[in-house]
Amino acid sequence: MERWIPIFLLLTALAGCGWFERKVTANVTGHAIACIDGVRYLQFPSGVTVQYDREGRVRTC
Protein backbone atom coordinates (compact mmCIF):
# COMPACT_ATOMS: atom_id res chain seq x y z
CA MET A 1 0.00 0.00 0.00
CA GLU A 2 2.81 2.40 0.84
CA ARG A 3 4.30 2.13 -2.66
CA TRP A 4 1.08 3.48 -4.18
CA ILE A 5 1.25 6.77 -2.24
CA PRO A 6 3.96 8.38 -4.45
CA ILE A 7 2.14 7.26 -7.59
CA PHE A 8 -1.13 8.69 -6.31
CA LEU A 9 0.54 11.99 -5.38
CA LEU A 10 2.19 12.26 -8.80
CA LEU A 11 -1.07 11.60 -10.64
CA THR A 12 -2.93 14.09 -8.46
CA ALA A 13 -0.30 16.78 -9.07
CA LEU A 14 -0.33 16.22 -12.83
CA ALA A 15 -4.12 16.33 -13.03
CA GLY A 16 -4.36 19.40 -10.80
CA CYS A 17 -2.02 21.60 -12.84
CA GLY A 18 -3.73 21.04 -16.20
CA TRP A 19 -1.02 18.75 -17.52
CA PHE A 20 -3.49 16.00 -18.43
CA GLU A 21 -5.75 18.35 -20.39
CA ARG A 22 -2.85 19.96 -22.21
CA LYS A 23 -0.78 16.89 -23.03
CA VAL A 24 -3.29 14.05 -23.31
CA THR A 25 -6.79 15.30 -24.09
CA ALA A 26 -5.68 18.12 -26.40
CA ASN A 27 -3.35 15.81 -28.32
CA VAL A 28 -5.94 13.06 -28.72
CA THR A 29 -8.97 15.21 -29.63
CA GLY A 30 -7.18 18.31 -30.95
CA HIS A 31 -8.44 20.49 -28.10
CA ALA A 32 -9.88 20.43 -24.60
CA ILE A 33 -12.55 22.77 -23.21
CA ALA A 34 -12.14 24.38 -19.80
CA CYS A 35 -14.53 26.67 -17.94
CA ILE A 36 -12.91 29.31 -15.74
CA ASP A 37 -14.91 32.11 -14.08
CA GLY A 38 -17.82 31.55 -16.47
CA VAL A 39 -15.74 31.79 -19.67
CA ARG A 40 -15.01 28.85 -21.98
CA TYR A 41 -11.41 28.32 -23.04
CA LEU A 42 -10.00 26.00 -25.70
CA GLN A 43 -6.80 24.28 -24.62
CA PHE A 44 -4.56 23.17 -27.48
CA PRO A 45 -1.27 21.27 -27.12
CA SER A 46 0.59 24.51 -27.86
CA GLY A 47 -1.53 27.03 -25.95
CA VAL A 48 -4.95 28.29 -24.94
CA THR A 49 -7.50 30.77 -26.28
CA VAL A 50 -10.95 32.07 -25.42
CA GLN A 51 -13.77 30.34 -27.28
CA TYR A 52 -15.99 32.58 -29.42
CA ASP A 53 -19.40 31.93 -30.97
CA ARG A 54 -20.23 32.58 -34.64
CA GLU A 55 -21.18 36.20 -33.91
CA GLY A 56 -17.79 36.91 -32.31
CA ARG A 57 -18.99 36.96 -28.70
CA VAL A 58 -17.11 35.17 -25.93
CA ARG A 59 -18.72 31.81 -25.09
CA THR A 60 -19.83 31.44 -21.48
CA CYS A 61 -20.55 28.35 -19.43
C-alpha positions, 0 to 999 in steps of 0.5 A: 500500500505504501508504494502506491502513495507516491504514484497517487501523489504524482497523478494528483499533481499532474491532473491538478495543474492542467497537464493532463488536459494539455498533453493528453486530451488536447493531443488526442482530440485536438483540443480540450474545453475548460470553464474558468470564471464563467468563460469557456477556453479551448486548450490546445497542445501549444496554448490556450485561447478564449472560445468565441461563438459565430457572432464573435462573442465570448462563449460562457458556461 
